[in-house]
Amino acid sequence: MTIRTAELSPATTQIVKSTNQTSLGTAALTAAIGLLIMAIAAPFAELYVYPKLIVPGNAAETVQNIMANRALFTAGMFGYLIAFLCDVLVAWALYLLLKPVNENLSLLTAWFRLVYTVIAIMALLNLVTVLKLVNPTNPSLIAQPDLLQAQVMFSIQTFKSHWYFGLLFFGIHLGLLGYLVFVSKYIPRILGVLLVIAGLGYILTTLKPYVFPNLNLDFAEYTFYGELIFMVWLLIRGPKIQGANEDDRKLFQTWPNQS
């Protein structure tokens, strides 16, 4: 028995189209919500908690701050964790959203974000170590305070360096994502360009210590706006994506006939 798209009734075709539209719309909204949560959780940890407690070059004051504000430090650590977990959700949602463009490339794009997430979560374990070190029951607080302070600063610096290295994979993810958005039929091309620029910013920032060690410039600080604009577009227009159904129907029509 041969199944052909042309033999589908108009009602069945409409169901297929509606299902595809709902799937893409839901994927867009899911990605947008994940990005929105990240836009709140990550800045809370990185721009509020971290500068409030960590004093560069002053290990003693840093340890005192963390000990006096353990709850805030823990909240910041969970802020990072929530942001990294949302990366998994966003990777999956964006894969579904751009799967009609190129399934294999969309999957590869998602994997680069997942690799970044694994590196980031592993780096976050260093902050767990910090909490253990500043535990009031730790005998080193009294016996070897200098050594403990050095260990705390080392763990904090290790977290930062490992996380920032992972941003290299995140930058590649954004570059591939930008290309998929650019060639898609249902997302504005300008968003693809902005995402590619954002990805290049992260890549250059990660490579700067090795390639441009004397350059005092954070490229990502000026290029990350593409992510925010993409998030806003997904929130407002994502659930109402138009044009994806036509692409999906063309893909459906290319399925090999089965007898």
BAVEXLO-35263 format. One record per residue (C-alpha): residue number from 1; x, y, z; residue in three letters; chain. Coordinates in nm, 4 decimals, always signed. Example, Ala and Ser with C-alpha at 12.3 -4.5 7.8 and 13.67 -1.06 7.14 Angstrom:
BEGIN
REC   i        u        v        w  aa ch
REC   1  +1.2300  -0.4500  +0.7800 Ala  A
REC   2  +1.3670  -0.1060  +0.7140 Ser  A
This chain:
BEGIN
REC   i        u        v        w  aa ch
REC   1  +0.0000  +0.0000  +0.0000 Met  A
REC   2  +0.1410  +0.3392  -0.1034 Thr  A
REC   3  +0.0836  +0.6427  +0.1190 Ile  A
REC   4  +0.1016  +0.9798  -0.0548 Arg  A
REC   5  +0.0563  +1.3281  +0.0863 Thr  A
REC   6  -0.1778  +1.4155  -0.1999 Ala  A
REC   7  -0.4214  +1.1462  -0.0805 Glu  A
REC   8  -0.4610  +1.3130  +0.2614 Leu  A
REC   9  -0.7951  +1.4821  +0.3141 Ser  A
REC  10  -0.7959  +1.8615  +0.3646 Pro  A
REC  11  -0.8956  +1.8108  +0.7277 Ala  A
REC  12  -0.6033  +1.5722  +0.7888 Thr  A
REC  13  -0.3625  +1.8081  +0.6150 Thr  A
REC  14  -0.4836  +2.0918  +0.8363 Gln  A
REC  15  -0.4270  +1.8769  +1.1465 Ile  A
REC  16  -0.0704  +1.8050  +1.0339 Val  A
REC  17  -0.0121  +2.1777  +0.9720 Lys  A
REC  18  -0.1622  +2.2802  +1.3048 Ser  A
REC  19  +0.0404  +2.0201  +1.4900 Thr  A
REC  20  +0.3608  +2.1436  +1.3288 Asn  A
REC  21  +0.2720  +2.5049  +1.4055 Gln  A
REC  22  +0.1914  +2.4272  +1.7680 Thr  A
REC  23  +0.5154  +2.2312  +1.8047 Ser  A
REC  24  +0.7291  +2.5143  +1.6689 Leu  A
REC  25  +0.5381  +2.7769  +1.8620 Gly  A
REC  26  +0.5728  +2.5821  +2.1844 Thr  A
REC  27  +0.9438  +2.5296  +2.1202 Ala  A
REC  28  +0.9902  +2.9030  +2.0630 Ala  A
REC  29  +0.8010  +2.9929  +2.3805 Leu  A
REC  30  +0.9888  +2.7304  +2.5838 Thr  A
REC  31  +1.3233  +2.8655  +2.4629 Ala  A
REC  32  +1.2122  +3.2203  +2.5405 Ala  A
REC  33  +1.1050  +3.1328  +2.8953 Ile  A
REC  34  +1.4312  +2.9484  +2.9560 Gly  A
REC  35  +1.6307  +3.2454  +2.8284 Leu  A
REC  36  +1.4244  +3.4827  +3.0411 Leu  A
REC  37  +1.4938  +3.2814  +3.3565 Ile  A
REC  38  +1.8629  +3.2806  +3.2691 Met  A
REC  39  +1.8537  +3.6569  +3.2124 Ala  A
REC  40  +1.7395  +3.6928  +3.5737 Ile  A
REC  41  +1.9332  +3.4172  +3.7513 Ala  A
REC  42  +2.2763  +3.4687  +3.5926 Ala  A
REC  43  +2.2991  +3.8478  +3.6466 Pro  A
REC  44  +2.1790  +3.8018  +4.0054 Phe  A
REC  45  +2.4725  +3.5703  +4.0738 Ala  A
REC  46  +2.7326  +3.7350  +3.8504 Glu  A
REC  47  +2.6537  +4.1047  +3.8898 Leu  A
REC  48  +2.5086  +4.1217  +4.2416 Tyr  A
REC  49  +2.6235  +3.8348  +4.4651 Val  A
REC  50  +2.9731  +3.7842  +4.3245 Tyr  A
REC  51  +3.0922  +4.1508  +4.3418 Pro  A
REC  52  +2.9276  +4.1941  +4.6822 Lys  A
REC  53  +3.1192  +3.9077  +4.8435 Leu  A
REC  54  +3.4364  +3.8541  +4.6419 Ile  A
REC  55  +3.7143  +4.1093  +4.6924 Val  A
REC  56  +3.9868  +4.0609  +4.4291 Pro  A
REC  57  +4.3305  +4.0413  +4.5857 Gly  A
REC  58  +4.1971  +4.0258  +4.9419 Asn  A
REC  59  +4.1456  +3.6662  +5.0493 Ala  A
REC  60  +4.0873  +3.7457  +5.4162 Ala  A
REC  61  +3.8047  +3.9909  +5.3478 Glu  A
REC  62  +3.6537  +3.7557  +5.0907 Thr  A
REC  63  +3.6395  +3.4698  +5.3417 Val  A
REC  64  +3.4898  +3.6996  +5.6048 Gln  A
REC  65  +3.2232  +3.8181  +5.3599 Asn  A
REC  66  +3.1260  +3.4651  +5.2632 Ile  A
REC  67  +3.1140  +3.3477  +5.6238 Met  A
REC  68  +2.8960  +3.6439  +5.7219 Ala  A
REC  69  +2.6675  +3.5957  +5.4211 Asn  A
REC  70  +2.6531  +3.2206  +5.3652 Arg  A
REC  71  +2.2876  +3.2364  +5.2635 Ala  A
REC  72  +2.3596  +3.5008  +4.9993 Leu  A
REC  73  +2.6594  +3.3055  +4.8674 Phe  A
REC  74  +2.4453  +2.9911  +4.8481 Thr  A
REC  75  +2.1715  +3.1845  +4.6669 Ala  A
REC  76  +2.4265  +3.3079  +4.4152 Gly  A
REC  77  +2.5544  +2.9547  +4.3626 Met  A
REC  78  +2.2006  +2.8340  +4.2944 Phe  A
REC  79  +2.1511  +3.1311  +4.0625 Gly  A
REC  80  +2.4358  +2.9992  +3.8498 Tyr  A
REC  81  +2.2961  +2.6456  +3.8713 Leu  A
REC  82  +1.9480  +2.7512  +3.7605 Ile  A
REC  83  +2.0961  +2.9388  +3.4643 Ala  A
REC  84  +2.3047  +2.6369  +3.3612 Phe  A
REC  85  +2.0097  +2.3983  +3.3909 Leu  A
REC  86  +1.8025  +2.6325  +3.1765 Cys  A
REC  87  +2.0748  +2.5977  +2.9121 Asp  A
REC  88  +1.9723  +2.2325  +2.8775 Val  A
REC  89  +1.6081  +2.3301  +2.8312 Leu  A
REC  90  +1.6950  +2.6024  +2.5811 Val  A
REC  91  +1.9232  +2.3700  +2.3830 Ala  A
REC  92  +1.6379  +2.1197  +2.3448 Trp  A
REC  93  +1.3788  +2.3851  +2.2559 Ala  A
REC  94  +1.6001  +2.5547  +1.9968 Leu  A
REC  95  +1.6770  +2.2166  +1.8432 Tyr  A
REC  96  +1.3046  +2.1590  +1.7903 Leu  A
REC  97  +1.2534  +2.5138  +1.6659 Leu  A
REC  98  +1.5221  +2.4910  +1.3975 Leu  A
REC  99  +1.4923  +2.1221  +1.3163 Lys  A
REC 100  +1.2886  +2.1981  +0.9990 Pro  A
REC 101  +1.5812  +2.4024  +0.8645 Val  A
REC 102  +1.8486  +2.1343  +0.9006 Asn  A
REC 103  +1.7982  +1.8550  +1.1502 Glu  A
REC 104  +2.1614  +1.7430  +1.1698 Asn  A
REC 105  +2.3029  +2.0938  +1.2052 Leu  A
REC 106  +2.0368  +2.1828  +1.4599 Ser  A
REC 107  +2.1345  +1.8770  +1.6638 Leu  A
REC 108  +2.5031  +1.9699  +1.6420 Leu  A
REC 109  +2.4171  +2.3226  +1.7544 Thr  A
REC 110  +2.2349  +2.1862  +2.0582 Ala  A
REC 111  +2.5273  +1.9608  +2.1463 Trp  A
REC 112  +2.7694  +2.2542  +2.1568 Phe  A
REC 113  +2.5442  +2.4243  +2.4126 Arg  A
REC 114  +2.5229  +2.1038  +2.6134 Leu  A
REC 115  +2.9028  +2.0693  +2.6156 Val  A
REC 116  +2.9246  +2.4250  +2.7472 Tyr  A
REC 117  +2.6670  +2.3419  +3.0151 Thr  A
REC 118  +2.8567  +2.0352  +3.1355 Val  A
REC 119  +3.1771  +2.2398  +3.1659 Ile  A
REC 120  +2.9920  +2.5176  +3.3509 Ala  A
REC 121  +2.8307  +2.2797  +3.6005 Ile  A
REC 122  +3.1621  +2.1062  +3.6646 Met  A
REC 123  +3.3182  +2.4475  +3.7247 Ala  A
REC 124  +3.0390  +2.5294  +3.9686 Leu  A
REC 125  +3.1550  +2.2458  +4.1941 Leu  A
REC 126  +3.4396  +2.4770  +4.2960 Asn  A
REC 127  +3.1869  +2.7027  +4.4693 Leu  A
REC 128  +3.0534  +2.3995  +4.6557 Val  A
REC 129  +3.4104  +2.3476  +4.7740 Thr  A
REC 130  +3.4203  +2.7075  +4.8962 Val  A
REC 131  +3.1113  +2.6500  +5.1096 Leu  A
REC 132  +3.2743  +2.3455  +5.2659 Lys  A
REC 133  +3.5962  +2.5360  +5.3353 Leu  A
REC 134  +3.4210  +2.8223  +5.5169 Val  A
REC 135  +3.2100  +2.5893  +5.7284 Asn  A
REC 136  +3.2414  +2.7059  +6.0906 Pro  A
REC 137  +3.3250  +2.3477  +6.1943 Thr  A
REC 138  +3.6281  +2.3398  +5.9647 Asn  A
REC 139  +3.9343  +2.3275  +6.1981 Pro  A
REC 140  +4.1486  +2.5049  +5.9377 Ser  A
REC 141  +3.9602  +2.8280  +6.0098 Leu  A
REC 142  +4.1577  +2.8532  +6.3326 Ile  A
REC 143  +4.4588  +2.6303  +6.2789 Ala  A
REC 144  +4.5595  +2.7416  +5.9250 Gln  A
REC 145  +4.3605  +3.0533  +5.8265 Pro  A
REC 146  +4.6114  +3.1650  +5.5625 Asp  A
REC 147  +4.6035  +2.8273  +5.3894 Leu  A
REC 148  +4.2241  +2.8184  +5.3996 Leu  A
REC 149  +4.1995  +3.1677  +5.2508 Gln  A
REC 150  +4.4343  +3.0670  +4.9697 Ala  A
REC 151  +4.2234  +2.7572  +4.9002 Gln  A
REC 152  +3.9056  +2.9659  +4.8884 Val  A
REC 153  +4.0499  +3.2147  +4.6414 Met  A
REC 154  +4.1927  +2.9322  +4.4312 Phe  A
REC 155  +3.8525  +2.7608  +4.4116 Ser  A
REC 156  +3.6794  +3.0851  +4.3151 Ile  A
REC 157  +3.9364  +3.1616  +4.0455 Gln  A
REC 158  +3.9150  +2.8040  +3.9161 Thr  A
REC 159  +3.5377  +2.8353  +3.8856 Phe  A
REC 160  +3.5746  +3.1507  +3.6801 Lys  A
REC 161  +3.8520  +3.0236  +3.4534 Ser  A
REC 162  +3.6798  +2.6909  +3.3793 His  A
REC 163  +3.3441  +2.8561  +3.3173 Trp  A
REC 164  +3.4965  +3.1176  +3.0880 Tyr  A
REC 165  +3.6727  +2.8447  +2.8915 Phe  A
REC 166  +3.3369  +2.6750  +2.8407 Gly  A
REC 167  +3.2098  +2.9956  +2.6809 Leu  A
REC 168  +3.4186  +2.9012  +2.3767 Leu  A
REC 169  +3.1716  +2.6204  +2.3046 Phe  A
REC 170  +2.8817  +2.8524  +2.3830 Phe  A
REC 171  +3.0156  +3.0983  +2.1256 Gly  A
REC 172  +3.0331  +2.8245  +1.8620 Ile  A
REC 173  +2.6755  +2.7305  +1.9531 His  A
REC 174  +2.5588  +3.0881  +1.8953 Leu  A
REC 175  +2.7421  +3.1050  +1.5632 Gly  A
REC 176  +2.5731  +2.7891  +1.4354 Leu  A
REC 177  +2.2409  +2.9025  +1.5790 Leu  A
REC 178  +2.2761  +3.2333  +1.3992 Gly  A
REC 179  +2.3370  +3.0550  +1.0698 Tyr  A
REC 180  +2.0292  +2.8365  +1.1147 Leu  A
REC 181  +1.8185  +3.1414  +1.1989 Val  A
REC 182  +1.9583  +3.3293  +0.8979 Phe  A
REC 183  +1.8673  +3.0575  +0.6472 Val  A
REC 184  +1.5302  +2.9800  +0.8051 Ser  A
REC 185  +1.2088  +3.0937  +0.6404 Lys  A
REC 186  +1.0276  +3.1913  +0.9573 Tyr  A
REC 187  +1.2689  +3.3966  +1.1704 Ile  A
REC 188  +1.4041  +3.7404  +1.0676 Pro  A
REC 189  +1.7515  +3.7169  +0.9176 Arg  A
REC 190  +1.8794  +4.0102  +1.1205 Ile  A
REC 191  +1.8445  +3.7963  +1.4336 Leu  A
REC 192  +2.0755  +3.5405  +1.2779 Gly  A
REC 193  +2.3354  +3.8097  +1.2097 Val  A
REC 194  +2.3129  +3.9373  +1.5678 Leu  A
REC 195  +2.3525  +3.5855  +1.7074 Leu  A
REC 196  +2.6620  +3.5229  +1.4940 Val  A
REC 197  +2.8117  +3.8507  +1.6195 Ile  A
REC 198  +2.7322  +3.7511  +1.9783 Ala  A
REC 199  +2.8969  +3.4143  +1.9236 Gly  A
REC 200  +3.2106  +3.5754  +1.7837 Leu  A
REC 201  +3.2202  +3.8008  +2.0886 Gly  A
REC 202  +3.2235  +3.5036  +2.3253 Tyr  A
REC 203  +3.4854  +3.3210  +2.1193 Ile  A
REC 204  +3.7173  +3.6235  +2.1081 Leu  A
REC 205  +3.6712  +3.6872  +2.4806 Thr  A
REC 206  +3.7617  +3.3271  +2.5614 Thr  A
REC 207  +4.0658  +3.3273  +2.3339 Leu  A
REC 208  +4.1850  +3.6735  +2.4394 Lys  A
REC 209  +4.4146  +3.5548  +2.7245 Pro  A
REC 210  +4.5916  +3.3219  +2.4807 Tyr  A
REC 211  +4.5869  +3.5279  +2.1598 Val  A
REC 212  +4.5620  +3.8889  +2.2838 Phe  A
REC 213  +4.7046  +3.8750  +2.6394 Pro  A
REC 214  +4.7726  +4.2489  +2.6538 Asn  A
REC 215  +4.4352  +4.3571  +2.5208 Leu  A
REC 216  +4.2070  +4.4894  +2.7952 Asn  A
REC 217  +3.8752  +4.4405  +2.6174 Leu  A
REC 218  +3.5779  +4.2141  +2.6872 Asp  A
REC 219  +3.4278  +4.1554  +2.3420 Phe  A
REC 220  +3.1218  +3.9727  +2.4787 Ala  A
REC 221  +3.0313  +4.2774  +2.6861 Glu  A
REC 222  +2.9463  +4.4600  +2.3634 Tyr  A
REC 223  +2.8068  +4.1762  +2.1526 Thr  A
REC 224  +2.5753  +3.9826  +2.3861 Phe  A
REC 225  +2.2788  +4.2092  +2.3062 Tyr  A
REC 226  +2.1915  +3.9819  +2.0152 Gly  A
REC 227  +2.0876  +3.7135  +2.2655 Glu  A
REC 228  +1.8552  +3.9545  +2.4456 Leu  A
REC 229  +1.6953  +4.0731  +2.1225 Ile  A
REC 230  +1.6457  +3.7123  +2.0132 Phe  A
REC 231  +1.4853  +3.6306  +2.3488 Met  A
REC 232  +1.2438  +3.9245  +2.3213 Val  A
REC 233  +1.1485  +3.8233  +1.9668 Trp  A
REC 234  +1.0840  +3.4646  +2.0790 Leu  A
REC 235  +0.8631  +3.5878  +2.3625 Leu  A
REC 236  +0.6571  +3.8186  +2.1419 Ile  A
REC 237  +0.6578  +3.6593  +1.7983 Arg  A
REC 238  +0.7831  +3.3064  +1.8585 Gly  A
REC 239  +0.4459  +3.1469  +1.9430 Pro  A
REC 240  +0.3026  +3.3047  +1.6254 Lys  A
REC 241  +0.5718  +3.1895  +1.3838 Ile  A
REC 242  +0.4463  +3.1950  +1.0253 Gln  A
REC 243  +0.5986  +3.0126  +0.7289 Gly  A
REC 244  +0.7304  +2.7107  +0.9170 Ala  A
REC 245  +0.4264  +2.5012  +0.8247 Asn  A
REC 246  +0.5009  +2.5322  +0.4560 Glu  A
REC 247  +0.8557  +2.4099  +0.5109 Asp  A
REC 248  +0.7309  +2.1220  +0.7231 Asp  A
REC 249  +0.4798  +2.0210  +0.4562 Arg  A
REC 250  +0.7544  +2.0165  +0.1934 Lys  A
REC 251  +0.9607  +1.7925  +0.4185 Leu  A
REC 252  +0.6572  +1.5689  +0.4713 Phe  A
REC 253  +0.6100  +1.5409  +0.0954 Gln  A
REC 254  +0.9670  +1.4169  +0.0526 Thr  A
REC 255  +0.9155  +1.1130  +0.2715 Trp  A
REC 256  +0.9847  +0.7976  +0.0709 Pro  A
REC 257  +0.6776  +0.6104  -0.0402 Asn  A
REC 258  +0.6108  +0.2961  +0.1579 Gln  A
REC 259  +0.4473  -0.0089  +0.0076 Ser  A
